[in-house]
Amino acid sequence: MPKLTAAQVRRALLTVPGWKRRGGEIWREFSFAGFLPAFAFVRKVAAFAEARDHHPDIDIRWNKVTLALSTHSEGGLTAKDFASARHYTALGRRRPL
């Protein structure tokens, strides 16, 4: 999957509310009622990522989960990252536990 141009990244960011660009990745922090709901979200993220062989960087801090996406094999952002971000955004709206 080809790396997106800067203009394509700017347009794609409009499709993923709350996500921000940081260099060659996009990231977003999700907040939950506590550790167990945050961890349940991470389990769903992990299952989705494993099924697609496209894994985000994940940081868990009690009730906050930060996801960062980049297609390392392409050296930057691809459509795969934005498709994953849209899925994770939808998962984050459905409050686990």
C-alpha positions as CSV (number, residue, x, y, z in Angstrom):
1,M,0.0,0.0,0.0
2,P,1.6,3.3,-1.1
3,K,2.5,6.1,1.4
4,L,0.1,9.0,1.2
5,T,1.2,12.5,0.1
6,A,1.0,15.4,2.5
7,A,-2.2,16.6,0.8
8,Q,-3.7,13.1,1.0
9,V,-2.9,13.0,4.7
10,R,-4.5,16.4,5.3
11,R,-7.7,15.2,3.6
12,A,-7.7,11.8,5.4
13,L,-7.3,13.5,8.8
14,L,-10.8,15.1,8.2
15,T,-12.3,11.6,8.2
16,V,-10.9,10.7,11.7
17,P,-12.2,13.1,14.3
18,G,-9.9,13.6,17.3
19,W,-6.8,12.1,15.5
20,K,-3.7,14.3,15.1
21,R,-0.6,14.0,13.0
22,R,2.8,13.7,14.7
23,G,5.5,13.3,12.1
24,G,5.0,10.1,10.2
25,E,2.1,8.9,12.4
26,I,-1.4,9.7,13.6
27,W,-2.4,9.4,17.2
28,R,-5.4,9.8,19.5
29,E,-6.1,9.5,23.2
30,F,-9.3,7.8,24.3
31,S,-10.7,8.2,27.9
32,F,-12.7,5.7,29.8
33,A,-14.4,5.4,33.2
34,G,-11.5,3.4,34.7
35,F,-8.8,0.8,34.0
36,L,-11.0,-2.2,33.2
37,P,-13.0,-0.4,30.5
38,A,-9.8,1.0,29.0
39,F,-8.2,-2.5,29.0
40,A,-11.4,-3.9,27.4
41,F,-11.0,-1.4,24.6
42,V,-7.3,-2.4,24.1
43,R,-8.3,-6.0,23.8
44,K,-10.7,-5.1,21.0
45,V,-8.0,-3.0,19.3
46,A,-5.6,-5.9,19.6
47,A,-8.0,-8.4,18.1
48,F,-8.7,-6.1,15.1
49,A,-5.0,-5.3,14.6
50,E,-3.9,-8.9,14.8
51,A,-6.6,-10.0,12.2
52,R,-5.3,-7.3,9.8
53,D,-1.6,-7.6,10.6
54,H,-1.5,-3.9,11.2
55,H,-0.6,-3.0,14.8
56,P,-0.8,0.3,16.5
57,D,1.5,1.5,19.2
58,I,-0.6,1.4,22.4
59,D,0.0,3.3,25.7
60,I,-2.3,2.6,28.7
61,R,-2.4,5.0,31.6
62,W,-5.2,4.0,34.0
63,N,-8.3,5.2,32.2
64,K,-6.6,6.7,29.1
65,V,-5.4,4.8,26.0
66,T,-3.3,6.4,23.4
67,L,-3.1,4.8,20.0
68,A,-0.5,5.7,17.3
69,L,-0.6,4.5,13.8
70,S,1.9,4.3,11.0
71,T,2.7,1.8,8.2
72,H,6.3,1.1,9.1
73,S,6.9,-1.0,5.9
74,E,6.0,2.1,3.8
75,G,7.9,4.6,6.0
76,G,4.8,6.7,6.9
77,L,1.1,6.9,6.6
78,T,-1.1,4.9,4.3
79,A,-4.8,4.4,3.7
80,K,-4.5,1.4,6.1
81,D,-3.7,3.7,9.0
82,F,-6.8,5.8,8.4
83,A,-9.1,2.8,8.0
84,S,-7.8,1.5,11.3
85,A,-8.3,4.9,12.9
86,R,-11.9,5.0,11.8
87,H,-12.5,1.6,13.3
88,Y,-10.8,2.5,16.6
89,T,-12.8,5.7,16.8
90,A,-16.0,3.7,16.4
91,L,-14.9,1.2,19.0
92,G,-14.0,4.1,21.4
93,R,-17.6,5.4,21.1
94,R,-19.0,2.0,22.3
95,R,-18.1,2.0,25.9
96,P,-16.8,-1.4,26.9
97,L,-17.8,-3.1,30.2
